[in-house]
Amino acid sequence: ISPDDQILASGDIGGSIILWNISNPEKPVKIGEALNLENGQGINSLAFSADGKTLASSSFGEPFVLWDVVSHKRISEPLVGGSNAVSKVIFGLDEKTLISGSSDTTISFWDISDRKEPHKTGDSSQGHLGQPSSMYFSSDGTLLASSGEDGTILFDVKTREQLGFGFYLTSPDESILAYQILDKNTDETTIHLRDGESGGTIDAPITGQNPTLSLDSKILAFQTFDNNKQPQLHLWDLAGQKELASPESGDYLTFSPDSQILVYQTTDQDASKTFINLWDVTKAIRIGEAIEGSYMGFSPNSETLLYQSFNSDTGETLTNFWNIAKSVVIKTINTSIIVVSQHDKGLAYYTTYDPVSGLSSLILLDTTTGAELVPPIDGGNFLATSVNGKILLYQSSFDELIALNMHTGAMIFSRSLAKLNRYDTFGQIFVFEVTSTNPADQGIFLINTSTATLLSNEPARGTYLDVIEDGQILVYQTSDGKHSLWSTQFGWSTVLDGAYSTTSPDGRILVYQKSESNSNYIKLWDLTTNKNLGDPIKGTYLTL
């Protein structure tokens, strides 16, 4: 699929490639004639360049080829990767590099600055025991990861150097790239750090494995193993480039949301028991005693730890709320299934079942205090939440579809004998499509997730297609097949004389299409003036 999600490229065993316009995914349209390889070998890999203008294809028993997406013409002559057929191709993020993986287990780098005359840079690198199954880049484009049956190999994109078997991770703010490399000759594992912006190396490699970065991107946690193969925990100050005091042993689990507490696990092998341990990163001291159980989560303010324990006397699995400052359980729930919503309120919700009535109930809790926020809600068949965690959509035991404000417990939306068909969220808009035995309740509803209010009691009558302009305009299809626009902000509506395709990157122009007298026409709609822009263009839409 092209980067703008408008074109799908498909290849078959006969060596043909077809491009499809998927601006309306329910009705893909074939674009022009098929692209055909002269040798008729089956296509095994396809990749679009970042600008969507070039397509690379590789086939069984043959090299790879570059194609012009707009003209449907072959740009380059067939290019050979290794000594055998190319099995995987991928474009570099710089638009000037292409990487190919071959069935002879080699990886090759290509300079495609001149699309008509690409050339290989350096020798092919011998990598996997078999052919690579997938290839992908780190977010900053400095590392290439190639995966095969024998593991994942990392390459330095700039130097083309094969770094070794390992994996990488990026800090939450993308300021740090950490990767682990295994030297198979010495069986030594090292951790390497790079600046996420410049790609430059940070300090010398660190002997260790299983690196993890704190949420504030300031601390690296990793492990080593002693002579008895027991895990030893380590903390590394990324700014000061020095090791911090840390627990002597244990398995890393996670950092608290404020990155001040390290959670790690220890095991009593003789008693077959697992314990949760807390470490104050700033004070370099253990917090309280070990807690028997399994870690579940934190409240967003890092004040409360949620964990599960097992009552051997009753055979029950319990969920516990542990106040870290007081080192005490403030609430225990007899349930093994609970979902923690990580947002500013930090809600947890779970369901209970009454065997007498045969009904279930949904319980909402504050993860900091364990307090129930609202009385138990009948039904409690959880369906979806908005991105900010403020809106909860669920189905009651009596087929009632309900939207709830999870911060206050107030009901926002309720429809009897209704079912959720699909939902989506854009910006501050939570959109969901409802089917119902009552025609008046069937259609598309929208909720402003910031104010937790329903934008209109009357649904948009049709099938949901898209939300554009950061949630300001709903695009949907009416029962007569026409595509309509509805402004969620100003309330105006417009029926398009055609089928919606896409919106321009700046959000000003909407593209839609119509077929008349066996011809396709492209139309442009100015979203700032709410009018058509110019005359229709004869042709089939490709990209914008």
PAPATOR-435764 format. One record per residue: x, y negated, z negated of N, C-alpha, C in turn. Coordinates in steps of 0.1 Angstrom, whole numbers, plus 5000, padded with zeros to 4 digits. Layout:
residues N
XYZXYZXYZ ...
//
This chain:
residues 544
500850125000500050005000500949885000 500549785008501349655009501349584996 502349494994502349424981501149334978 500449284989499249204987497949294986 498149424986496949514984495949514996 496449465008495449455019495649555029 496849625030497149725041497549855034 497049965039497450095036498150165048 499250215045499950295056499850445053 499450525062499350665060500150735071 500850845067501550925077501051065077 501251135089500751275090501851365094 501551495094502551595098502951595112 502251525120502551515135503451395138 503851315128504751205130504051075134 502751065131502050945134501750865121 501850735122501550645111500450555115 499450545106498250455108498250345098 497950225102497850115093496350085091 495850065079494450045076494349915068 493249835072492849715065491949765053 492449745041491649795029491249675021 491049555027490549445019489149475013 488349565020487149625014487449765013 487949815001488349954999487250055003 486050015002484950115005484750135020 485350045028485250055042486550025049 487550115048488850085054488650075069 489449985076489349965090490749985096 490750075106492050105113492549985120 493849955119494449835125495249885138 494749855149495549885162495750035164 496750065172497050205176498050255166 498150385165499050455156500550425160 501450425150502850415152503350565153 503950595164504350735167505850755168 506350855161507750895162507950985174 508950965182509151035194509451185191 509951215180510351355177509151435172 508051365168506851435163507051505149 508151465142508351525129507451465119 506951545109506051495099506651385090 505751285086506151175078506151215063 507251185056507351225042507551115032 507750985038507950875029507650745037 506950655030506650525036506850415025 507350295030507550185020507450055027 506749955021506649825026507749735020 508249635027509049535022508249445013 508949365004508249274995507349175002 507749125014506849035021505849105029 505749235029504749305036504849305051 505949255057506049245071506849365078 507549435070508349545075507949675068 507749785076507449915070508650005073 509050085063510150185066509450325065 509850415074509250545074510450645075 510250765068511250875070510450995073 511051095079510351215084511151335081 510551455082511251585080512151605091 513451635088514351675098514951565107 514551435103515051325111515351205102 516051095108516450975101515150895098 515450775093514350675090514250565100 513150495101512850395111512250275104 512550155109511950035105510849985115 509749945110508649895119508149755116 507749685126507149555124505649575122 505149535110503749555107502849485115 503149355119502249275127502149325142 503349345148503449375162503249525165 503349605154503249755156504349815164 505549745164506649795172507749835163 508549935168509749975161510849875162 511349835150512449735150513749785152 514049905146515449955146515450095153 516550135157516750275161516750365149 516550495151516550585139517850575132 517750575119518950555110519150685102 520450735101520750855094521250815080 520650875070521050845056522250935052 522051055048523051155045523351245057 523751365055523951455066522651525070 521651515062520351585065519251475066 518051525066516851435067516651345055 516151225058515851135047514551175041 514451185027513251225021512551115013 513251005011512650895003513350765007 512550655009513050525012512450415003 513150314999512650204991513350074994 512649964994513249834997513749774984 514849704985515349634974514549504972 514649444960513849334956514349204964 515649214969516249094975515849084990 515049184995514649185009515749215019 517049235014518149255022518749395021 518149475012518749605009517649715010 518049825016517149945016517950055011 517350145003517950264998517250385003 518050485007517450605012518050725004 517150825002517550944995517351055005 518351145006518351255016518151395010 517751485019517651625014518951685011 520051625015521351685012521851634998 520851564990521051524976521851384976 522051314987522851194986521851074986 522450964981521750834980522550734989 521950664998522650565006522050425005 522950325005522550185005522750125019 521750045023521749985037521549835036 522349765044522149615045521149595057 519949545054518949515064518649375066 519749285064519549145066519149115081 519749195090519349195104518549325106 517149305107516249425107516549505120 517049445131517249515143518549605142 519549565134520749635133521149665119 520449745111520849775098522149855098 522849835087524149925086524349965072 524850085070525150145057526350075050 526150045037527249975030527950085021 529150125025529850225017529450365021 530050455014529750595016528450635008 527850735013526650795005527150854992 526350834982526750884969526051024966 526851114962526351244959525651234945 524451274944523651254932523051384926 521851414930521151524923521551654929 521151764922521351894926520451924938 519251854938518351864949517951734955 517051724964516651584969515951504959 516151374959515451284949513951284952 513151284941511651284942511051144942 511751054935511250914934512450824932 512250694936513350594933512550464929 513150384920512550264915513550174909 513250044909514249944904513849894890 514849844882514549774870513849644874 513149574864512449454867513249344872 514549344868515449234874516149274886 515949394891516549444904517949484903 518549484891520049514891520349664890 519349744885519549884884518549964893 519050074899518250164907518150294899 516950344897516750474891516350574902 517050684903516650794912516350914904 515150974906514751084898514651214906 515051324900515051454907514751564896 514851684901514551794891515551804880 516751754883517851754872517951634864 516951534865516951424857516951294865 517251184858517251054864518750994865 519150944876520450884878520350734880 521150664873521150514875522250464883 521950364892522950304900523050154898 524250094899524349954898524049904913 523049824915522649774928523649694934 524349604927525249504932526549574937 527149664928528349734931528149864938 526949914939526550044945527150164937 527650134924528350234916527250324910 527550454910526750554903527050554888 526150514880526450494866526350624858 525550714862525350844856523850874853 523650984846522351024842521850944830 520650894830520150814819518850754821 518550644814517250574816517450434811 516550344814516650204810515350154804 515450044797514249974791514549824791 513549744791513649604791512949544778 513549444772512949384760511649314764 510749294754509449234757509549104764 510549024761510648894768511548894780 511949024784512749044796514148974795 514548944783515848874782517048974781 516749104777517749204776517349334784 518249384791518149514798519049614791 518549724785519349824779519249954787 520350024789520250154795521250254789 520850374789521650484783522250574794 523550604793524250684803524850804796 524650924802525251044797526451084806 527651094800528751144807528751294806 528451364817528351514817529651584815 530751514818532051574816532451584801 532151474794532451464779531251494770 530051494776528851504769528651394759 529251274762529051154754528051064760 527151014751526150924755526450784750 526350684759526650544756525450454760 525350344752524250244755524950114760 524350064771524849944777523849834777 524249714775523349594775523749494786 522649444792522849334802521949224799 522349104803521548984802520448994813 519148984809518048994818517948894829 518548774826518448664836519648674846 520848684840522048674849522548814854 522148924847522549054850523949084845 524548994837525849014832525949104820 527049174819527249264808527349194794 526649254784526749194771527549294762 528749254758529549324749529949464755 530749544747531249674752530149774750 530249894757529249994755529250044741 528050084736527850134722527650284723 528450364715528250504715526950534707 525950604714524750634707523650674718 522450694714521350734723520050684717 518950704726517650674723517450524719 517950434727517850284724516350234724 516050144715514750074714515049934710 514249844716514449704713513249654705 513549564695512449504687511649414695 510449384690509449304698509949154699 510849114690511348974692512648974700 513049084705514149104714515549064707 515549074694516749044686517549164681 516949274680517549394674517449514683 518549584684518549714691518649824680 517749924681517750044673518250164681 519150244676519550364683520050474673 520350584679520650704670522050764674 522650814664523750914666523451034659 524251144661524051264654525351304647 525251354634526451384627526851534630 527851584623528351714627527351824625 526351794616525351894614524151874623 524351784633523251754642522051684636 522251614625521251534618521251394624 520051334627519951204633520351094623 521251004628521650884620521150764627 520450674619519850554625520850434624 520750354635521650234635520850114640 521149994635520549874639521749774644 521449714656522449624662521949484664 522649384659522249244661522649204674 521749174684522049144697522749004699 522348914690522848774691524248774685 524448844673525748844667526648954672 526149044680526849154686527649234675 526849274665527449344653526349444648 526849544641525949644635525449594622 524149614619523449574607523349694598 523149664585522949774575521649844579 521649974578520450054582520350184574 519250254574519050374567520150474573 520550564564521550664569521050764578 519850814576519350924585517850904587 517350974598515950964601515750954616 514550974621514150954634513350824636 513750744645513150614648511750634652 510750544647509450544652509050414659 509150304651508850174657509250064648 509149934654509249814646507849764643 507749684632506549614629506349504639 505049454640504849344650505749224648 506149194636506949074633508449114634 508749234637510149284639510949284626 510349274615511049264602511149394595 510349494599510249624593510549734603 511549824600511749944608511050064602 510250134610509550254606510350374611 510650464602511350584606510850704599 511150824604510550944599511651034594 511451104583512251204578511451334576 512151444576511451574574512051664564 511251714555511651814546511451954552 512552014557512452134565511952254556 512352254543512052364534510552364531 509952234529508552224525507652204537 508352194549507552164562506652044561 507251934555506551804553507251694561 506451604566506951484573506651364565 507651264564507551144556507751024565 506950914562507150784568507950694559 508950634564509850544556509850404562 509950304554510050164558511350094554 511950024563513149954560513049804563 513349724553513349574555514649534563 514449494575515649464584516449344579 515749244574516449124569517149144556 516549204546517149224533517949354533 517849434543518649554544518449654532 517149664528516749754517515549834521 515449954515514250034517513049974510 511949984516510649934511509850044505 509750054491508950154485509550294487 508650394483509050534484508550584498 509050704501508650774514507150814512 506450794523504950824524504750954532 504151054526503951174533502751154543 503051184556502051164566502651134579 501751094589502151064602501750914606 502650844611502450704615501350684625 500550584624499450544633499550404639 499850304630499950174636500050074625 500149944629500249824619499149734622 498749654611497949544614498849434621 498249344629499049254636499949164628 499449134615500249044606501349124599 501549254602502549344596502349364581 501149334575500949354561500449494557 499849564567499249694564499749794574 500049914569500450024577499350124577 498950184589497950284590498750424592 498350524585498950654587497950764584 498150884588497250994586497951094577 497151154568497651254559496651374559 497051484554496251604554496051654539 494751674536494351724523494251874523 495251944518495352084519494252154511 493752084501492652144492491352154500 491052044507489752034514489852064529 491052064534491352084549490951964557 490851844551490451724558491651644562 491551584574492551484578492051344575 492951274568492551134563493351024570 492650914572493350794577493450694566 494650654563494950564551495450424556 495050324548495450184550496450164538 497750134541498750114531499249974530 498949904519499449764517500949774514 501749714523503149724522503749654510 503249534508503749454497503549514483 502349574482501949634469502249784468 502649844479502949994480501850074475 500650044480499450124475498450134487 497750254486496650274496495450194492 494950104501493850024498492550074504 492650174513491450234518491750374525 490950464523491050604529489750634536 489850684548488750724556488850874560 487750944559487751084563487551094578 488551074586488551084600489951104606 490051174617491351194623491451114636 490351054640490350974653489950834650 490850744652490650604650491450524660 490950414665491550334675491850194669 493150154670493550024665493649924676 492849814675492849714686493949604682 494949594690496049504686495849364692 495149284684494949144688494949064675 494548934676494748854664493948894652 492848964654492049014642492449144638 493049224646493549354643492449454638 491449484647490349564643490649714646 490149794637490149944640488749984640 488450084649487050134650487050284651 486150344645485950494646484450524645 484150654648482750694647482550794636 481350794631480950894621479750964626 479551084622478451174627477551224615 476251204616475351244606474751374611 475051494605474551624610473051634608 472451564599471051574596470251504607 470651374610469851304620470451334634 471651384635472251414648472751284655 472851174647473251044653474651014649 475350934657476650884654476650734651 477550684644477650544641479050494644 479150364648480450304651480750214639 481950224633482450154622483550064626 483449934623484549834626485149794613 486549794613487349764601488349664604 488649584594489849494594491049574590 492049574599493249664596494049604585 493949484582494749424571494149464557 492849454556492149484543491449614542 491149674554490349794554488849774553 488449654551487049614549486249634562 484949684560484049694571483549554574 483649524587483249384591481749364593 481049474597479649474599479049604594 477749614592477149734588477349834600 477349964597477550074607476550044619 477150064631476350034643475850174648 474550174651473950304656474550334670 474850454672475350504685476850514685 477450414688478950404686479650484697 479150504709479850574719480650464726 481950444722482750334727482950344742 482850234749483050234763484250144768 484350024763485449934767485549814758 486749754759486949624752487649524762 487449394759488049294767489549294764 490349224772491749224770492149154757 491449054753491748984740491149064728 490449174731489949254720488749204713 488149094718487049024712485749084715 485649144727484349194732484349354732 483449414725483349554725482049594732 482149694742480949744749480749884745 479549924741479350064737477950104740 477650234739476350294742475750344730 474550314727473950364714473350504717 472850564706472250694707470950694715 470350574717469150564724469250504737 470450524744470750474757470550324758 471050254748471050114748472450064750 472649984760474049934763474149794755 475249784747475349674738476849614739 476849484739478149414739478249344725 479349354718479449304705480649214703 480449104696481649014692482349084681 483549144683484249214673484849134662 484849004664485348914653484248884643 483048874648481948844638480948954637 480949044646479849154645478649114652 478548994658477348944664477049014677 475749044680475449104693475349004704 476049024715476048934726475048974737 474949104739474249164750473549294746 472349314750471649434747470649464758 470749584764469749634774469349774771 468049804770467649944768467650024781 467850154779467850244790468750204802 469950154797470950104807472250174806 472950184816474250254817475350164823 476550174818477650104823478150174836 478250094847478750154860480250134861 480650004859482049974860482249844853 483549814849483849684843485249634847 485449504845486749454848486949324840 488149274839488349144832489449064839 489048934840489948834847489948704839 491148664834491248544827490348554814 489348464813488448464802487148534805 487048594817485748654821485848804820 484848864813484649004812483449044820 483649114831482549144840482249284840 480949324839480549464839479249484847 479149594855478049624863477149724856 475849704856474949784848473849854858 473649974856472550044862471450074852 470150054856469150064846467850114853 466950184845465650224850464750094852 465149984845464349864846465149774857 464549754869465149674879465649534875 464949474865465249344861466649344853 467049454848468249464840469449514848 469149544861470249604869471049504877 472349504876473149404883474449384875 475049264878476349234872476249124862 476749144850476749044839478149004836 478248874831479548824828479548764814 480648784807480848734793482048644793 481948524787483148444784483848504772 485048564773485648624762486148524751 486348404755486848304746485748254736 484548234742483448184734482548304730 482748414736481948534733480448514736 480248454748478848424752478548474766 477348514768476848564780476648444790 477248454802477148334811475748314816 474948424818473648414823472848544819 471648524814470748634810470248714822 470248644834469948704846471148764853 471148884857472348944864472448904878 473648904884473848894898473349024904 472349014913471749134919472649194930 473449294927474249354937475349444931 476349474939477449564936478649474934 479349494923480549414920481649444930 482349344935483449354944484749304938 484649174933485949114928485548984920 486548944912486448814905487748734909 487548614914488648534919488748404911 489848324915490048204908490048214893 490848314888490948334874489648344867 488748414873487448444867486348334869 486648234878485648124880484648164891 484948264899484048294910483848444911 482648494911482348634912481948664927 482548774932482248814946481448954945 480248954951479549084950478749104963 478249224964477549264976476049294973 475149224980473749244977473149364984 471949404981471349534986471249535001 471249415008471149405022472449415029 473549435021474849445027475649315028 475049205024475749075025476549055013 477648985015478548945004478248804999 478248794986477848664980478948614970 478948484968479848424958478948354947 479348364935478648294924479648234915 479548104913480448034904480148054890 481048114882480848144868480948014860 481547914866481747784858480647684861 480247674874479347564877477947614881 477747754883476447804885475947814900 476747754910476347754923476547894929 475747924940475948054946475848034962 476548124969476648114983476648254989 475948275000475948405007476848395019 477848475020478848475031478248545043 478448495055477948565067479048655072 479348755063480348855066480848925054 481949005055482449085044483749025038 483749005025484848955018486149035020 487248965023488549035025489549005013 489848875012490848835002490748684999 491648634990491748494987493248454988 493448334993494848284995495548274981 496948284981497648284969497448164960 497148044967496847924959495447914954 494548014958493148014953492247914960 492747854971491847754978491047814989 491547914996490847965008490448115006 489148145009488648285009488548335023 489048455026488948515039487848615040 487048615050486048715052485848745066 485248855070485148905083483748945087 483548935100482248975106482449045119 481549145122481649205135480349165143 480649115156479549075165479849125179 478849185185479049235199480349305201 480549405192481749495193483049415192 483049295186484249225183484349185169 485549175164485749135150486148995149 485648915139485948775137486348755123 487348665121487848625108487348485105 486748475093486248345089486948295076 487148165075487748105063486848015056 486848035042485947955034486747875024 486547735024487247645015486547645002 487247704992486647714978486547584971 487247484976487247344969486047264974 485647284987484447214992483247304993 483447434992482347534993481747525007 482647515017482247515031483147605040 482647635052483547705061484647615066 485747675069486947605073487247635087 486947545097487247565111486247675117 486647705129485847805137486347945134 485448045136485848185135487048225144 487948315139489048355147488748505152 488848525164488648655170489848745167 489548855160490648945156490349015143 491349105138491149175126492149125116 491749095104492649035094493749135090 494949085088496149165084496549115070 497048995070497648945057497648795057 497848735046497848595044499048545037 
//
